[in-house]
Amino acid sequence: MTFKSKQQPPSTSTLLFRDDPLGAAVADLKRRKLLKGAGALLAGAATPFMFTGEAWATTETTPITLNGAKRGGTLTAVIHPEPPTLAFFVNSATMIGAVASKIFDGLIEYGPDLKPRAQLAESWNVSPDGLTWTFKLRQNVLWHDGQPFTSADVKFSAEEVWLKISPASRRVLQYLTKIDTPDAHTVVLHLSKSTPATFGILDSLGTPILPKHLYENTDIRNNPYNNKPVGTGPFKFTEWARGDRIVLDRNEKYWAPGQPYLDRITWKITPDVSGRATALETGAAQYGERNPVTFADADRLAKLPNLIVSREGYNGYAAWLWLEPNLRDPILGKLEVRQAIAHAINRDVLVKTVWGGYAVPATGPESSLVKSFYTPDTQQYAYDPKRAEALLDKAGFPKKADGWRFKLDHDFIPYGDDYRRTGEFVRQALRRVGIDVNLRGQDLPTWIKNVFTDYNFQLISSWGTDGLDPQIGIEQHYWSKAASNGTPWFNASGYASPEMDRVIEAAQTETDPAKRRDLYVQLQKIAQRDLSLINLFEFRWFGVWAKNLRNVTDTASHSRANFARVWFDKA
């Protein structure tokens, strides 16, 4: 069956899903389950990737609406750290996607209800066996340089970017065998196996669409247009003043009539957390997402009449933080050492003192917000320093005369002060059990190269999103075949387990929802047993924005929204 859209995205559309035997546990949420062996499209179905919200918002937000929408205005948004590149199809770092998602549209986007909405594809159809996906593309869409957007751009991007470069699509679409373009506005994807996660990756960042006329017969990873991008999205790249700002201007020829409403978006690079708070408080900036200020400042700013502090808009952005040991290291390659590290850290105190309660201890790699797949029934490592010391003794690392067992370098992810303080918390915890930790701060490009290209690290702290499906967000950290030298956030630990690989590969093509859930429950159990990641906590994100800014929560994830429908109301 077919879904169609005109100018405004409809409220319903997606795959038809089979009744969920676990549905009673989440009866308050509308959901459907995937038909076994099918990918049929029907209106009214919700995605299978269900998140439940918790009341962490500190102020109320405004309704999502275009009623009275006004043209004009510059949105200044604080961002940190500075993107190392704008090649979002190579590096999936959040701050890169935050900028790129305004420049590039995808085939579809996801609303706050997690349902797909039309973007460059105005309608789509999936065959009953789930192996043939047909997309009807919008006509009269232009690239920012004035060239027409056609099915040739999608075919080129699928063959050269989705299957060869883009981190997530390379895995999820591994069974994509052929792309047909019967005309300039039709694309047909042929899969050898039906993959349930496909519909969770068809947005602008998951399956990037690049201009064929600028990238064909070039070194795509190093094309000069990577950092002066030309897209089809609502905003055009104007300027990148390194260390200061990235400027995007309104696309006057955007396909949606009257959109975008904003004239300009300026991403102000603001490393200092107090500087971000001041900019938001004074109105110098009107938007900051993904915990842009300290938790104390969040509570303070929430009381101001001109600002909103809220967790809304993160329905599809469950994320967690972990410690990642380099399993190639002779010390961290020992399971007892990893278990000892897990027992040495008091997660409850960590989330309360460092993260101000805007986090909860993790029980594994899957977020407890993702009820469709989450299980708490995994091996846990309660805070127990004595147990940690016994495990270190057993591993062959008794305390020496100086009181230390061994030295360990810990490279925390350089995303700001909260991450540095998390590293300091871990350092103090491990020192208490005799591990002499050297905490190292690096700039982001250096950290990425050391970790994901050179594997020159012992222990890192890092984080990632669960995505709209475990195959999209979790698999990459545990599947041995996902390891890809030079690709950030892909199995840097060197973990390889035939048992884990079998579970992951079975889940990739399992279309029975109950069986697929069981496989991902197994994944969580194996992950917690093997501890290739020492999972610490789940984030509870919040954003801060001006009270007269509308529709910033009209999305499943703040960082992925294109902001075409964002507008300023009266102050």
C-alpha positions in Angstrom: 0.0 0.0 0.0 1.1 3.6 -0.6 1.5 6.7 1.5 1.3 10.1 -0.1 1.9 13.6 1.0 1.4 17.0 -0.5 2.9 20.2 0.9 2.4 19.6 4.7 3.4 16.2 6.1 0.4 14.2 7.3 0.1 13.0 10.8 0.3 9.3 10.1 2.3 6.9 8.0 4.7 4.1 8.3 5.1 0.4 8.2 2.2 -1.8 9.4 3.2 -3.7 12.5 1.8 -6.9 14.0 0.2 -6.9 17.4 2.7 -6.8 20.1 2.5 -9.4 22.9 4.2 -6.9 25.2 1.8 -4.1 24.4 -0.1 -4.3 27.7 3.1 -3.0 29.4 3.0 0.1 27.4 -0.7 0.5 26.8 -0.5 4.2 27.1 1.6 4.4 24.0 0.2 3.9 20.5 2.3 1.3 18.7 2.1 -1.3 15.9 4.3 -4.3 15.2 6.0 -5.3 12.0 4.2 -7.8 9.9 6.2 -11.0 9.8 8.1 -10.9 6.5 6.4 -7.7 5.3 7.0 -4.1 5.0 3.5 -3.0 3.9 2.7 0.7 4.5 -0.5 1.8 6.1 -1.6 5.1 7.5 -2.1 5.2 11.3 0.7 3.0 12.4 3.5 4.1 14.7 7.1 3.1 14.6 8.1 0.1 16.6 10.7 2.2 18.4 8.8 3.3 21.5 10.2 5.6 24.1 8.6 6.7 27.3 9.1 10.1 28.7 9.8 11.1 32.3 8.9 14.3 34.0 12.3 16.0 33.9 11.2 19.2 32.3 11.7 22.2 34.5 9.3 24.6 32.7 6.4 24.2 30.4 6.9 24.7 26.7 4.6 26.1 24.0 2.4 24.1 21.6 3.7 22.9 18.3 1.9 25.1 15.8 2.2 27.1 12.5 -0.8 29.2 13.4 0.3 32.8 13.1 3.7 31.8 11.9 5.8 34.8 11.0 8.7 35.2 8.6 12.0 36.6 9.7 14.6 36.7 12.3 18.0 35.3 13.0 18.3 32.3 15.4 21.6 32.3 17.3 22.3 28.9 18.8 25.2 28.0 21.1 27.2 25.0 20.2 30.1 23.0 21.7 32.4 21.5 20.8 33.1 23.0 17.4 32.4 20.4 14.6 35.7 18.9 13.4 34.1 18.7 9.9 30.7 19.1 8.3 31.0 15.7 6.5 28.2 14.2 8.5 28.2 11.1 6.3 31.7 10.3 7.5 31.5 11.4 11.2 28.2 11.0 13.0 29.1 13.3 15.9 26.1 15.1 17.2 27.3 18.7 16.7 28.0 17.9 13.0 24.5 16.6 12.5 23.0 19.6 14.3 24.4 21.8 11.5 24.1 19.4 8.5 20.5 18.5 9.2 19.5 22.1 8.4 21.4 22.0 5.0 20.3 18.6 3.8 16.9 17.0 3.6 16.4 13.2 3.6 13.8 11.0 2.1 11.8 11.3 5.3 12.1 12.8 8.7 10.7 11.8 12.1 8.2 13.7 14.2 7.9 13.9 18.0 5.6 10.9 17.8 8.4 9.0 16.0 6.3 8.6 12.9 8.0 9.2 9.5 7.0 12.4 7.6 7.7 13.2 4.0 10.7 15.2 2.9 12.3 14.6 -0.4 10.1 11.5 -0.9 6.5 12.6 -1.1 5.2 9.0 -1.1 6.5 5.5 -0.7 5.5 1.9 -1.1 6.9 -1.3 0.3 6.2 -4.7 -1.2 4.5 -7.3 0.9 7.7 -9.3 1.3 9.6 -6.2 2.4 12.2 -6.5 -0.3 11.2 -3.7 -2.7 11.0 -0.1 -1.6 9.6 2.4 -4.0 10.0 6.2 -3.4 8.3 8.9 -5.4 10.4 12.0 -5.1 9.2 15.6 -5.0 9.5 17.5 -8.3 11.0 20.9 -8.7 13.4 20.5 -5.8 16.7 22.3 -6.4 20.1 22.0 -4.9 21.4 25.2 -3.3 23.5 25.8 -6.4 20.4 25.8 -8.6 20.8 22.3 -10.1 17.8 20.0 -10.1 17.5 17.2 -7.6 16.6 13.9 -9.2 16.6 10.2 -8.6 20.2 10.1 -10.0 21.3 11.9 -6.9 19.6 9.3 -4.7 21.1 6.4 -6.7 24.6 7.8 -6.6 24.3 8.5 -2.8 23.0 5.0 -2.2 25.8 3.3 -4.1 28.7 5.5 -3.1 27.8 6.8 0.3 25.1 4.6 2.0 26.8 1.3 1.1 30.5 2.4 1.3 30.9 5.4 3.7 28.0 6.4 5.9 28.5 4.6 9.3 24.9 3.5 10.1 23.5 2.9 6.7 26.5 0.8 5.7 25.3 -1.8 8.3 21.5 -1.4 8.2 21.4 -1.5 4.4 23.9 -4.2 3.9 21.3 -6.3 2.1 20.6 -3.5 -0.4 21.6 -5.1 -3.7 20.2 -2.9 -6.4 18.9 0.6 -7.0 16.6 1.4 -10.0 15.6 4.8 -11.2 12.8 4.3 -13.8 12.4 8.0 -14.1 13.8 11.2 -12.7 11.5 11.2 -9.7 11.3 7.5 -8.8 13.8 5.4 -6.8 13.4 1.7 -6.2 15.5 -0.1 -3.6 15.9 -3.9 -3.9 16.9 -5.8 -0.8 17.9 -9.5 -0.6 16.6 -9.7 2.9 13.9 -7.8 4.7 15.4 -5.6 7.5 13.0 -4.2 10.1 15.4 -1.3 11.0 15.3 0.2 7.5 12.6 2.7 8.2 14.5 4.0 11.1 17.4 5.2 9.1 15.9 7.1 6.1 16.3 10.6 7.4 18.9 13.1 6.3 21.6 11.9 8.6 21.0 8.2 8.4 20.9 7.9 4.6 22.6 11.1 3.4 21.8 12.4 -0.1 24.6 14.3 -1.8 24.6 16.2 -5.1 25.9 13.8 -7.7 27.2 16.6 -9.9 29.6 17.8 -7.2 30.7 14.4 -5.9 30.8 12.0 -8.8 34.4 10.9 -9.7 35.9 12.6 -6.6 37.4 11.5 -3.4 34.1 11.7 -1.5 35.7 11.7 2.0 37.9 14.6 1.1 35.7 16.5 -1.4 36.1 20.3 -0.8 32.3 20.6 -0.6 32.3 18.6 2.6 33.0 21.8 4.5 31.1 24.2 2.3 28.1 21.9 1.7 25.5 22.2 -1.0 22.2 20.6 0.0 18.5 20.7 -0.7 17.4 21.7 2.9 15.8 24.8 4.2 19.0 26.6 4.9 22.1 27.2 2.8 25.7 27.2 4.0 27.1 30.7 4.1 30.2 30.9 6.3 32.3 29.0 8.7 34.6 31.2 10.8 36.6 28.7 12.6 36.5 29.0 16.4 33.7 31.6 16.2 30.6 30.7 14.1 28.9 28.8 11.4 26.3 30.8 9.4 23.3 29.3 7.4 20.9 31.5 5.4 17.4 31.0 4.3 16.9 28.9 1.1 14.7 31.1 -0.9 13.8 28.2 -3.3 13.0 25.6 -0.7 10.3 23.1 -1.8 7.9 23.8 1.0 5.9 27.0 0.3 6.6 29.7 2.8 9.3 27.8 4.6 11.7 28.2 6.2 10.5 31.0 8.4 13.8 32.0 9.9 16.1 34.2 7.8 19.3 32.9 9.3 20.7 30.5 11.8 24.1 31.4 13.4 25.8 28.6 15.3 27.9 30.4 17.9 30.8 28.2 19.0 30.9 28.7 22.7 33.3 26.4 24.6 32.8 28.0 28.0 29.7 26.7 29.7 29.2 29.9 31.7 29.4 31.8 28.4 26.6 29.7 27.0 24.4 30.4 30.1 25.1 34.1 29.8 24.3 34.2 26.1 21.0 32.4 26.7 20.1 34.5 29.7 20.8 37.9 28.0 19.2 36.9 24.7 22.4 37.0 22.8 21.5 33.4 21.9 18.0 32.0 21.7 18.7 28.2 21.5 20.9 25.6 23.1 20.3 21.9 23.0 21.6 18.7 24.6 22.4 20.1 28.1 23.9 23.4 27.0 24.4 24.8 30.6 25.2 23.4 34.0 22.4 21.8 36.0 22.5 24.6 38.5 22.2 27.1 35.7 19.3 25.1 34.2 17.4 25.4 37.4 18.1 29.1 37.5 17.3 29.8 33.9 14.0 27.9 34.2 12.7 30.6 36.5 13.3 33.4 34.0 10.3 34.7 32.2 12.0 34.7 28.8 13.3 31.2 28.7 12.1 27.6 28.5 14.1 24.7 29.9 12.6 21.4 28.8 13.2 17.7 28.0 10.7 17.8 25.2 11.9 17.0 21.7 14.1 14.1 22.7 11.7 11.3 22.2 13.9 9.5 19.7 17.2 10.5 21.4 17.8 8.0 24.2 21.5 7.9 24.9 24.0 6.5 27.4 27.6 7.0 28.6 30.1 4.3 29.0 33.7 3.5 29.7 35.4 1.8 26.8 38.5 -0.3 27.5 41.0 -1.1 24.8 40.8 -4.9 24.8 44.1 -5.0 23.0 45.7 -3.8 26.2 47.2 -6.6 28.3 45.7 -5.2 31.5 42.2 -4.2 30.2 42.0 -7.3 28.1 41.4 -9.2 31.4 37.7 -9.6 32.3 38.4 -9.4 36.0 40.0 -6.0 35.6 36.9 -4.7 33.7 34.6 -6.2 36.4 36.7 -4.5 39.1 36.4 -1.1 37.4 32.6 -1.6 37.2 32.4 -2.5 40.9 34.6 0.5 41.8 32.3 3.2 40.5 29.2 4.4 42.4 26.8 5.2 39.6 24.1 6.5 41.9 26.5 9.2 43.3 27.8 9.9 39.9 24.5 10.8 38.4 23.4 12.9 41.4 26.6 14.8 42.0 28.1 15.3 38.5 25.0 15.1 36.4 22.6 16.8 38.8 20.0 14.1 38.5 19.7 14.5 34.7 20.7 10.9 34.3 19.9 7.5 35.7 22.3 4.5 36.2 22.5 2.2 33.2 21.8 -1.5 33.5 23.2 -2.2 30.0 23.5 -0.7 26.6 19.8 -0.3 25.9 18.0 2.7 27.4 15.2 2.0 29.9 13.2 4.5 27.8 13.1 2.1 24.9 10.5 -0.2 26.3 10.2 -2.3 23.1 13.7 -3.8 23.6 14.9 -2.9 27.1 15.5 -5.5 29.8 16.8 -4.9 33.3 17.5 -8.6 33.7 21.2 -8.4 33.0 24.3 -9.0 35.1 24.9 -6.0 37.4 28.0 -4.7 39.1 26.9 -3.0 42.3 29.2 -0.5 44.0 31.6 -2.7 46.0 35.2 -1.5 46.4 36.2 -4.6 48.3 34.9 -6.8 45.5 36.8 -4.7 43.1 40.0 -5.1 45.0 39.5 -8.9 45.2 39.0 -9.1 41.5 42.2 -7.1 40.8 44.1 -9.4 43.1 42.7 -12.4 41.3 43.7 -10.8 37.9 47.3 -10.7 39.1 47.6 -7.1 40.1 48.2 -6.9 43.8 49.1 -3.6 45.4 52.8 -2.7 45.3 54.8 -1.1 48.0 53.7 2.4 46.8 50.1 1.4 47.1 49.4 1.2 43.3 48.5 -1.9 41.3 49.1 -0.3 37.9 48.9 2.9 36.0 46.1 3.7 33.5 45.5 6.5 31.1 41.8 7.7 30.9 41.0 9.9 27.9 37.5 11.5 28.5 35.5 12.6 25.6 36.2 16.4 25.1 32.6 17.5 25.0 32.7 19.9 28.0 33.0 20.3 31.7 30.5 17.6 32.6 32.5 15.0 30.8 35.7 16.2 32.4 34.1 16.0 35.8 32.9 12.5 35.0 36.4 11.6 34.2 37.6 13.0 37.5 34.9 11.1 39.4 36.1 7.8 37.7 39.7 8.7 38.4 39.0 9.1 42.1 36.9 5.9 42.3 39.7 3.8 40.6 42.4 5.4 42.7 40.6 4.2 45.8 41.1 0.6 44.7 44.7 1.0 43.8 44.6 2.0 40.1 46.7 5.1 39.4 44.7 6.9 36.8 46.2 9.6 34.6 43.2 11.8 33.3 44.0 13.2 29.9 42.1 16.0 28.2 42.5 16.4 24.4 40.9 18.4 21.6 38.2 16.6 19.7 40.1 15.9 16.4 43.0 14.4 18.4 40.8 12.3 20.6 38.9 10.9 17.6 42.1 10.1 15.8 43.7 8.4 18.8 40.7 6.4 19.6 39.2 5.4 16.2 42.1 5.4 13.8 45.2 4.7 15.8 43.6 2.8 18.7 46.1 4.6 20.9 44.3 4.6 24.2 43.8 2.4 27.3 40.4 3.6 28.7 38.1 6.2 27.3 34.7 7.6 28.3 32.3 8.1 25.5 28.6 8.2 24.7 26.2 7.4 21.9 22.5 7.2 21.1 20.4 4.1 21.1 18.8 5.3 17.9 15.3 4.4 16.7 16.3 0.7 16.8 19.1 -1.3 18.5 20.5 -2.1 15.1 21.0 1.6 14.4 22.5 2.7 17.7 23.8 -0.2 19.7 25.0 -2.9 17.3 27.9 -0.9 16.0 29.7 -1.1 19.4 29.4 -4.9 19.8 29.4 -6.4 16.3 32.9 -7.4 15.2 32.1 -6.7 11.6 31.1 -3.1 12.5 34.7 -2.3 13.4 36.0 0.2 10.8 39.3 1.9 11.2 38.9 5.6 11.1 35.1 5.6 11.6 34.2 7.3 14.9 32.0 5.5 17.4 32.4 2.0 15.8 33.7 -0.7 18.1 37.0 0.9 19.1 37.5 -1.6 21.9 38.4 -4.4 19.5 35.6 -6.6 20.9 34.9 -9.7 18.9 32.6 -12.5 20.1 31.2 -15.2 17.8 28.3 -15.6 20.2 27.5 -11.9 20.1 27.9 -11.8 16.3 25.4 -14.6 15.8 22.8 -12.8 17.9 23.3 -9.5 16.2 23.2 -11.0 12.7 20.0 -13.0 13.5 18.3 -9.8 14.8 19.2 -7.9 11.6 16.7 -9.8 9.5 14.2 -11.2 12.1 10.8 -9.8 11.3 8.9 -11.4 14.2 8.7 -8.7 16.9 8.7 -11.1 19.8 11.7 -13.1 18.5 13.5 -9.9 17.6 13.0 -8.6 21.1 14.4 -11.9 22.5 17.5 -11.5 20.4 18.1 -8.0 21.7 17.6 -9.1 25.2 20.3 -11.7 24.6 22.5 -8.9 23.3 22.1 -6.9 26.5 22.9 -10.0 28.6 26.1 -10.9 26.7 27.2 -7.2 26.7 26.9 -7.0 30.5 28.7 -10.3 30.9 31.6 -9.5 28.6 31.9 -5.8 29.5 33.5 -4.5 26.3 31.7 -1.4 27.4 31.3 -0.5 31.1 27.9 1.1 30.9 27.6 3.9 33.5 24.4 5.9 33.0 21.5 7.0 30.7 21.2 10.7 29.8 18.1 12.7 30.4 18.7 15.6 28.0 17.3 19.0 28.3 17.3 22.1 26.0 17.1 25.8 26.7 15.4 28.2 24.3 13.7 31.6 24.1 10.0 31.4 25.1 9.0 33.1 21.8 10.7 30.5 19.7 8.2 28.1 18.2 8.3 24.5 17.0 11.8 23.5 18.2 10.3 20.4 19.7 8.5 19.4 16.5 11.0 16.5 16.1 12.1 13.2 17.5 15.5 14.7 18.2 16.5 18.3 18.6 19.8 17.8 16.7 18.2 16.1 13.7 15.4 18.6 13.0 15.8 20.8 9.9 14.1 23.8 11.5 12.1 24.6 8.4 9.0 25.1 10.6 10.7 27.0 13.5 9.7 30.6 13.9 9.8 33.6 16.2 6.6 34.8 17.8 6.2 38.2 19.5 8.6 38.6 22.5 
